[in-house]
Amino acid sequence: MSKICILIITLTIIAACGYAQTSNKSSRNGSAFKKQNGTLTNTMTFTTKQPEIEGWTFSPREALQVHSTYTIKDLYAVNNNTKYIYLHLSEFMPATTVLRKGAISKLAMSPMPQIAKIRAKTDLGELSLDVYIQKSGLQGIIVLHHGKIVYERYPRMRDVDKHVYFSLSKTLVATAVALLEDEGKINSQDEIGKYIPELNKSEWGNVKILDILNMTTGMTGLQFDDPMAQTDSNDAYFRFASNIGTAVKTASVKSNIWDILNKMKKQKEPGIAFEYSSVNTVILSLMVERVSGTRFSEFISDRIWGKIGAEADGYIGLSEQGIASTAATMNSTLRDLARYGLLFTPSWNVVSKEKIISEAYLHKIQKGGARHSAYDKGVMGQQIISELGEIPDHNSWQWDGIMQDGDFFKSGTNGQGLYISTSSDLVIACFSHSNHASKAYLRAIAKSGLFNKN
């Protein structure tokens, strides 16, 4: 009996020690979600990188509070609700999965800590990137050179979090169009009515696909150039956004998307002005679905996401009628956004076994966009020039700015960014929760002299 007692006592002690170790480990990991007194650390001890400054995670009670007070206006605001929404968009609107496949492509590390000292002029002043991260709402930033991560920070999110792209989503649509054009299934010089006959009931039917790609259609339904677009429920753009799930619900939600589009009118000749509108993007993705015979999320899964060694599935928001809200609601991890960006660089083979982005598509972006004279004729072009402190040569294929040196970028609401330099083999991507423009830093990093052009 005494031996049995000793055995029981021994097993009890071992179990207790194991529990204590597990408890301590859990406690250490849990502490990473708390604000770390504003202290930045470039190396984290956790398998999953935790937020450096502020853990933008919420207790169950706080999460329920966000849900109880959420309105669609929070999607574009900068407030405590939005902190949660940007990392959990699928809790607030239906979503369709963008599937990953196969082995995860490994991204090697080659740190360049001097990137933190690069300076740029913003509305907060001329600051180093390190100080800007402290003062702004930048949530994550990554820089890849020759396919290697040279700089990566997660000030206000975890590296595993999936963040909303906002308008960075538009580049996926343009890329889908380019893939179909490479195969001869679409000609960007054709009128959209050839592929979507429903639009032949209005002046949309005669608009060239290229003008839709370049946002130079001359049609109404403008997002920023129409002063009533965000406030008047009878406005053409407001009705569209309500239907697609990115504006306050009105009777338009139950309207047929074609009826809404066909009520838009031609107001000027195409090609004259760069006038930004998410209407263009959704029309293009509807065309991709019509031509490919697959849902947009499935097309992106099969042709892009499933081929880049993504570490996680992405997802795209849906309207109540099941239409993919392709202009603003793609979500993924930051590294997977960077993997997608690598497809446009000479280091594409770091993440893909096949060259997905053709030289023809790159040429269209860099040389075949809207006229230079159209750039500042609309609100978006003027805003970009102001925030960037430099005038892009043109916009093209849903990308916001193509610079004189061939670099190009896309920005999104509240500081999202994707910057590509094919000549420097450079990708910069960031997620943000801030109305302080981050695009100036993306350009400043590229022009810092740390990355020579070929």
C-alpha positions as CSV (number, residue, x, y, z in Angstrom):
1,M,0.0,0.0,0.0
2,S,2.8,2.4,0.9
3,K,4.4,2.0,-2.6
4,I,1.0,2.8,-4.2
5,C,0.7,5.9,-2.1
6,I,4.2,7.1,-3.0
7,L,3.4,6.5,-6.7
8,I,0.1,8.5,-6.5
9,I,1.9,11.4,-4.6
10,T,4.7,11.5,-7.3
11,L,2.2,11.6,-10.2
12,T,0.3,14.3,-8.4
13,I,3.4,16.5,-8.0
14,I,4.4,16.0,-11.7
15,A,0.9,17.0,-12.9
16,A,0.9,20.1,-10.7
17,C,4.3,21.2,-12.1
18,G,3.0,20.7,-15.6
19,Y,0.0,22.8,-14.9
20,A,2.1,25.5,-13.4
21,Q,4.4,25.7,-16.4
22,T,1.4,25.8,-18.8
23,S,-0.2,28.5,-16.6
24,N,3.0,30.6,-16.6
25,K,3.3,30.2,-20.4
26,S,-0.3,31.2,-20.9
27,S,0.2,34.2,-18.7
28,R,3.3,35.3,-20.6
29,N,1.6,35.1,-23.9
30,G,-1.5,36.8,-22.6
31,S,0.5,39.8,-21.4
32,A,1.6,40.5,-25.0
33,F,-1.9,41.7,-25.7
34,K,-1.6,44.6,-23.2
35,K,-0.3,48.0,-24.1
36,Q,3.5,47.9,-23.6
37,N,3.8,51.4,-22.3
38,G,4.6,52.7,-25.7
39,T,7.8,50.8,-25.9
40,L,8.8,49.5,-29.4
41,T,10.7,46.3,-29.8
42,N,12.0,45.1,-33.1
43,T,12.4,41.4,-32.0
44,M,9.6,39.6,-30.3
45,T,10.0,36.4,-28.3
46,F,6.6,34.9,-29.4
47,T,6.0,32.5,-32.2
48,T,3.2,34.9,-33.3
49,K,4.3,38.5,-33.4
50,Q,2.2,40.5,-30.9
51,P,1.5,44.2,-31.1
52,E,4.4,46.3,-30.1
53,I,2.6,49.4,-28.8
54,E,-1.0,48.5,-28.3
55,G,-2.8,45.2,-28.4
56,W,-5.8,45.9,-30.5
57,T,-7.7,43.0,-29.1
58,F,-10.9,43.2,-27.2
59,S,-12.5,41.3,-24.3
60,P,-15.7,39.5,-25.1
61,R,-17.6,42.3,-23.3
62,E,-15.8,45.0,-25.4
63,A,-16.4,43.1,-28.6
64,L,-20.1,42.8,-27.9
65,Q,-20.2,46.6,-27.2
66,V,-18.7,47.2,-30.7
67,H,-21.4,45.0,-32.2
68,S,-24.2,46.7,-30.3
69,T,-23.2,50.2,-31.4
70,Y,-21.8,49.5,-34.9
71,T,-23.1,51.4,-37.9
72,I,-21.7,51.3,-41.5
73,K,-20.3,54.8,-40.9
74,D,-17.8,53.2,-38.5
75,L,-16.2,51.5,-41.5
76,Y,-14.7,54.8,-42.6
77,A,-14.2,56.5,-39.3
78,V,-11.2,56.5,-36.9
79,N,-12.7,55.5,-33.6
80,N,-12.6,52.7,-31.0
81,N,-15.2,50.7,-32.9
82,T,-13.1,50.8,-36.1
83,K,-10.1,49.4,-34.3
84,Y,-12.0,46.2,-33.9
85,I,-13.9,46.3,-37.3
86,Y,-10.7,46.6,-39.4
87,L,-9.5,43.3,-38.0
88,H,-12.9,41.5,-37.9
89,L,-14.8,42.7,-40.9
90,S,-16.4,39.3,-41.6
91,E,-18.4,39.8,-38.3
92,F,-20.2,42.8,-39.8
93,M,-21.0,41.7,-43.4
94,P,-21.3,38.5,-45.2
95,A,-18.0,37.3,-46.8
96,T,-16.7,34.7,-49.3
97,T,-13.4,32.9,-48.7
98,V,-10.3,33.4,-50.9
99,L,-8.6,30.0,-50.5
100,R,-4.9,29.4,-50.1
101,K,-3.4,26.1,-51.3
102,G,-0.2,24.1,-51.0
103,A,2.9,24.8,-48.9
104,I,3.5,28.2,-47.4
105,S,6.2,30.1,-49.3
106,K,9.0,31.0,-46.9
107,L,10.2,34.6,-46.8
108,A,13.8,35.0,-45.7
109,M,14.9,37.8,-43.3
110,S,17.6,40.3,-44.0
111,P,17.0,43.2,-41.5
112,M,17.7,46.8,-42.4
113,P,17.0,48.7,-39.2
114,Q,18.0,51.9,-40.8
115,I,14.7,52.0,-42.6
116,A,13.2,53.2,-39.3
117,K,15.1,56.5,-39.6
118,I,13.8,57.4,-43.0
119,R,11.9,60.7,-42.9
120,A,8.9,62.0,-44.7
121,K,6.7,65.1,-44.6
122,T,3.1,64.5,-43.3
123,D,0.4,66.5,-41.6
124,L,2.1,65.4,-38.3
125,G,5.3,67.1,-39.4
126,E,8.5,65.9,-40.9
127,L,9.2,62.7,-38.9
128,S,11.2,59.6,-39.1
129,L,9.2,56.4,-39.7
130,D,10.0,55.3,-36.2
131,V,8.4,58.4,-34.7
132,Y,5.5,58.4,-37.2
133,I,4.6,54.8,-36.1
134,Q,4.4,56.1,-32.5
135,K,2.2,59.1,-33.4
136,S,0.0,57.7,-36.1
137,G,-2.4,54.7,-36.3
138,L,-0.1,52.6,-38.4
139,Q,-0.9,49.0,-37.5
140,G,1.6,47.0,-39.6
141,I,4.3,47.7,-42.2
142,I,6.5,45.3,-44.2
143,V,9.3,46.0,-46.7
144,L,10.7,43.3,-49.0
145,H,13.8,43.7,-51.2
146,H,14.9,40.9,-53.6
147,G,12.1,38.8,-52.0
148,K,13.5,39.1,-48.5
149,I,11.9,40.9,-45.5
150,V,14.2,43.8,-44.7
151,Y,11.8,45.6,-42.3
152,E,8.7,44.4,-40.6
153,R,6.7,45.9,-37.7
154,Y,3.4,45.2,-36.0
155,P,2.7,48.2,-33.8
156,R,-1.0,47.7,-33.4
157,M,-1.9,44.2,-34.7
158,R,-0.7,40.7,-34.7
159,D,1.1,39.3,-37.7
160,V,-1.7,36.6,-38.0
161,D,-4.5,39.2,-38.0
162,K,-6.5,39.6,-41.3
163,H,-6.9,43.3,-42.0
164,V,-9.3,45.0,-44.5
165,Y,-7.5,46.3,-47.6
166,F,-10.1,49.0,-48.6
167,S,-9.1,50.2,-52.1
168,L,-6.0,48.0,-52.3
169,S,-8.7,45.4,-53.2
170,K,-9.1,47.2,-56.6
171,T,-5.7,45.9,-57.8
172,L,-6.9,42.3,-57.6
173,V,-9.7,43.2,-59.9
174,A,-7.4,44.8,-62.4
175,T,-5.1,41.9,-62.2
176,A,-8.0,39.5,-62.9
177,V,-8.9,41.5,-66.0
178,A,-5.2,41.4,-67.1
179,L,-5.1,37.7,-66.8
180,L,-8.2,37.3,-69.0
181,E,-6.8,39.7,-71.5
182,D,-3.5,37.8,-71.6
183,E,-5.6,34.7,-72.6
184,G,-7.5,36.6,-75.3
185,K,-10.8,36.4,-73.5
186,I,-11.1,40.2,-73.0
187,N,-9.9,43.1,-75.0
188,S,-9.6,46.3,-72.9
189,Q,-10.2,48.4,-76.0
190,D,-13.7,46.9,-76.2
191,E,-16.8,48.5,-74.9
192,I,-18.1,47.0,-71.6
193,G,-21.5,46.3,-73.2
194,K,-19.9,43.5,-75.3
195,Y,-19.4,41.5,-72.1
196,I,-22.3,42.7,-69.9
197,P,-25.3,43.3,-72.2
198,E,-27.4,44.5,-69.3
199,L,-25.4,47.8,-69.4
200,N,-26.4,48.4,-73.0
201,K,-29.6,49.9,-71.6
202,S,-27.6,53.0,-70.6
203,E,-24.6,55.0,-71.7
204,W,-22.4,52.6,-69.7
205,G,-22.7,50.1,-72.5
206,N,-20.5,52.3,-74.8
207,V,-17.7,52.9,-72.3
208,K,-14.4,51.3,-73.1
209,I,-13.1,48.8,-70.5
210,L,-9.8,50.7,-70.5
211,D,-11.5,53.9,-69.4
212,I,-13.2,51.9,-66.6
213,L,-9.8,50.5,-65.5
214,N,-8.3,54.0,-65.6
215,M,-11.3,55.7,-63.9
216,T,-11.7,58.1,-66.8
217,T,-15.2,57.1,-67.9
218,G,-16.9,60.5,-67.8
219,M,-19.9,58.9,-66.2
220,T,-21.8,60.0,-63.1
221,G,-21.7,57.8,-59.9
222,L,-18.5,59.6,-58.7
223,Q,-17.2,58.8,-55.2
224,F,-15.4,62.0,-54.3
225,D,-16.1,64.5,-57.1
226,D,-19.8,64.4,-56.4
227,P,-20.5,66.5,-53.3
228,M,-23.7,64.6,-52.6
229,A,-22.2,61.1,-53.0
230,Q,-21.8,60.4,-49.3
231,T,-24.9,62.0,-47.9
232,D,-27.8,62.0,-50.4
233,S,-29.7,58.7,-50.5
234,N,-31.0,59.6,-53.9
235,D,-27.5,60.2,-55.3
236,A,-26.2,57.8,-58.0
237,Y,-23.1,56.8,-56.0
238,F,-24.9,56.6,-52.7
239,R,-27.5,54.2,-54.1
240,F,-24.7,52.0,-55.6
241,A,-22.8,51.9,-52.3
242,S,-25.9,51.1,-50.3
243,N,-26.7,48.2,-52.6
244,I,-23.1,46.9,-52.5
245,G,-23.0,47.1,-48.7
246,T,-20.6,50.0,-48.1
247,A,-23.1,52.7,-47.3
248,V,-26.1,53.2,-45.0
249,K,-29.0,50.8,-46.0
250,T,-31.7,52.4,-48.0
251,A,-34.4,51.1,-50.4
252,S,-31.5,50.7,-52.9
253,V,-30.3,47.7,-51.0
254,K,-33.1,45.7,-52.5
255,S,-32.8,47.2,-56.0
256,N,-31.3,45.4,-58.9
257,I,-27.6,46.4,-59.3
258,W,-28.2,46.8,-63.1
259,D,-31.1,49.2,-62.5
260,I,-28.8,51.4,-60.3
261,L,-26.0,51.4,-62.8
262,N,-28.2,52.1,-65.8
263,K,-29.5,55.2,-64.2
264,M,-26.1,56.8,-64.3
265,K,-25.4,59.3,-67.0
266,K,-22.5,60.4,-69.2
267,Q,-21.4,63.9,-68.1
268,K,-18.2,64.4,-70.1
269,E,-16.1,62.6,-72.7
270,P,-14.0,59.6,-71.5
271,G,-10.3,60.1,-70.9
272,I,-10.4,63.8,-69.8
273,A,-10.4,63.4,-66.0
274,F,-9.2,60.9,-63.4
275,E,-12.4,60.8,-61.4
276,Y,-12.3,58.1,-58.7
277,S,-15.2,55.7,-58.2
278,S,-15.6,52.2,-56.8
279,V,-18.4,51.7,-59.3
280,N,-15.7,51.1,-61.9
281,T,-14.2,48.3,-59.9
282,V,-17.4,46.4,-59.3
283,I,-18.4,46.6,-62.9
284,L,-15.0,45.1,-63.8
285,S,-15.4,42.2,-61.3
286,L,-18.9,41.5,-62.6
287,M,-17.3,41.3,-66.1
288,V,-14.6,38.9,-64.8
289,E,-17.3,36.6,-63.3
290,R,-19.3,36.8,-66.6
291,V,-16.3,35.9,-68.8
292,S,-14.7,33.3,-66.5
293,G,-17.9,31.6,-65.5
294,T,-16.7,31.6,-61.8
295,R,-17.4,33.7,-58.8
296,F,-14.8,36.4,-58.3
297,S,-13.5,34.9,-55.0
298,E,-13.0,31.6,-56.8
299,F,-11.2,33.2,-59.7
300,I,-8.7,34.9,-57.3
301,S,-8.3,31.7,-55.3
302,D,-7.5,29.6,-58.4
303,R,-5.4,32.2,-60.3
304,I,-3.6,34.1,-57.6
305,W,-4.1,33.3,-53.9
306,G,-3.7,29.5,-54.4
307,K,-0.4,30.0,-56.2
308,I,1.6,32.4,-53.9
309,G,2.1,30.1,-50.9
310,A,-0.2,32.3,-48.8
311,E,-0.1,31.5,-45.1
312,A,-3.8,32.0,-44.6
313,D,-7.1,32.2,-46.5
314,G,-8.3,35.7,-47.3
315,Y,-11.9,36.8,-47.7
316,I,-14.0,39.4,-49.6
317,G,-17.2,41.0,-48.3
318,L,-20.5,40.4,-50.0
319,S,-23.6,42.5,-50.5
320,E,-26.9,41.3,-49.2
321,Q,-27.6,40.0,-52.7
322,G,-24.3,38.1,-52.8
323,I,-22.3,40.4,-55.0
324,A,-18.6,40.6,-54.2
325,S,-17.8,44.1,-52.8
326,T,-14.5,44.0,-54.7
327,A,-13.7,47.7,-54.5
328,A,-12.9,47.7,-50.8
329,T,-13.4,44.5,-48.8
330,M,-10.5,42.1,-49.4
331,N,-8.9,41.0,-46.1
332,S,-5.6,39.1,-45.4
333,T,-2.5,39.1,-43.3
334,L,0.1,41.7,-44.1
335,R,2.7,39.1,-45.2
336,D,0.2,37.6,-47.7
337,L,-0.5,41.1,-49.1
338,A,3.3,41.4,-49.5
339,R,3.4,38.0,-51.2
340,Y,0.8,39.2,-53.7
341,G,3.0,42.3,-54.3
342,L,6.0,40.2,-55.1
343,L,4.3,38.9,-58.2
344,F,4.9,42.3,-59.8
345,T,8.7,42.2,-59.1
346,P,11.7,40.2,-60.5
347,S,11.5,38.1,-57.2
348,W,8.1,36.6,-58.1
349,N,9.6,33.1,-58.0
350,V,10.1,33.5,-54.2
351,V,6.4,32.9,-53.8
352,S,5.2,31.3,-57.1
353,K,6.2,28.4,-59.3
354,E,4.9,30.3,-62.3
355,K,5.0,33.9,-63.6
356,I,1.5,35.2,-63.0
357,I,2.0,38.9,-63.8
358,S,3.0,39.1,-67.5
359,E,5.4,41.7,-68.9
360,A,2.5,42.9,-71.0
361,Y,0.4,43.7,-67.9
362,L,3.4,45.5,-66.3
363,H,3.8,47.6,-69.5
364,K,0.1,48.5,-69.4
365,I,0.4,49.7,-65.8
366,Q,3.6,51.7,-66.3
367,K,3.1,53.0,-69.8
368,G,-0.6,52.5,-70.9
369,G,-2.6,54.4,-68.3
370,A,-4.6,57.6,-68.4
371,R,-3.2,60.8,-69.8
372,H,-0.9,62.8,-67.6
373,S,-3.2,65.8,-68.1
374,A,-6.1,63.9,-66.6
375,Y,-4.4,63.3,-63.3
376,D,-5.3,66.5,-61.3
377,K,-8.7,67.0,-62.9
378,G,-10.4,65.2,-60.1
379,V,-10.4,65.3,-56.3
380,M,-8.4,62.1,-55.9
381,G,-5.5,63.1,-58.0
382,Q,-5.3,66.5,-56.2
383,Q,-5.4,64.8,-52.8
384,I,-2.6,62.3,-53.8
385,I,-0.4,65.1,-55.0
386,S,-0.9,67.0,-51.8
387,E,-0.1,64.0,-49.5
388,L,2.7,62.6,-51.6
389,G,4.4,66.0,-52.2
390,E,5.1,64.8,-55.8
391,I,3.1,64.6,-59.0
392,P,2.7,61.1,-60.4
393,D,3.0,60.7,-64.1
394,H,-0.4,59.1,-64.4
395,N,-2.8,56.6,-62.9
396,S,-3.4,53.2,-64.5
397,W,-5.4,50.0,-64.3
398,Q,-6.9,50.9,-60.9
399,W,-3.4,51.8,-59.4
400,D,-3.5,55.3,-58.0
401,G,-0.1,56.6,-59.2
402,I,2.6,55.6,-61.5
403,M,5.8,57.6,-61.0
404,Q,8.2,59.0,-63.5
405,D,10.7,56.2,-62.5
406,G,8.1,53.5,-63.1
407,D,7.3,52.7,-59.5
408,F,3.5,52.4,-58.8
409,F,1.3,52.4,-55.7
410,K,-2.2,51.9,-54.5
411,S,-3.6,53.5,-51.4
412,G,-6.7,52.8,-49.3
413,T,-9.0,54.5,-46.8
414,N,-7.3,55.5,-43.6
415,G,-3.7,54.7,-44.6
416,Q,-3.6,51.3,-46.3
417,G,-0.8,51.1,-48.9
418,L,0.9,48.9,-51.4
419,Y,4.0,50.1,-53.3
420,I,5.8,48.3,-56.1
421,S,9.2,49.1,-57.6
422,T,10.0,46.6,-60.3
423,S,13.4,48.3,-61.1
424,S,14.5,48.1,-57.4
425,D,12.8,44.7,-56.8
426,L,11.0,46.3,-53.9
427,V,7.6,45.8,-52.2
428,I,6.2,47.9,-49.4
429,A,2.9,47.3,-47.8
430,C,1.1,48.7,-44.7
431,F,-2.1,48.5,-42.8
432,S,-3.4,51.5,-40.9
433,H,-6.1,52.9,-38.7
434,S,-5.4,56.5,-39.2
435,N,-6.3,59.5,-41.4
436,H,-2.7,60.4,-41.5
437,A,-1.5,59.5,-45.0
438,S,1.2,56.8,-45.0
439,K,1.9,56.9,-48.8
440,A,4.6,59.6,-48.3
441,Y,6.6,57.0,-46.3
442,L,6.3,54.3,-48.9
443,R,7.7,56.7,-51.5
444,A,10.4,58.0,-49.1
445,I,11.5,54.4,-48.4
446,A,11.8,53.7,-52.1
447,K,13.8,56.9,-52.8
448,S,16.0,56.6,-49.7
449,G,19.0,55.4,-51.6
450,L,19.0,52.0,-49.8
451,F,17.6,50.3,-52.8
452,N,19.4,50.8,-56.1
453,K,17.5,50.6,-59.4
454,N,18.5,48.3,-62.2
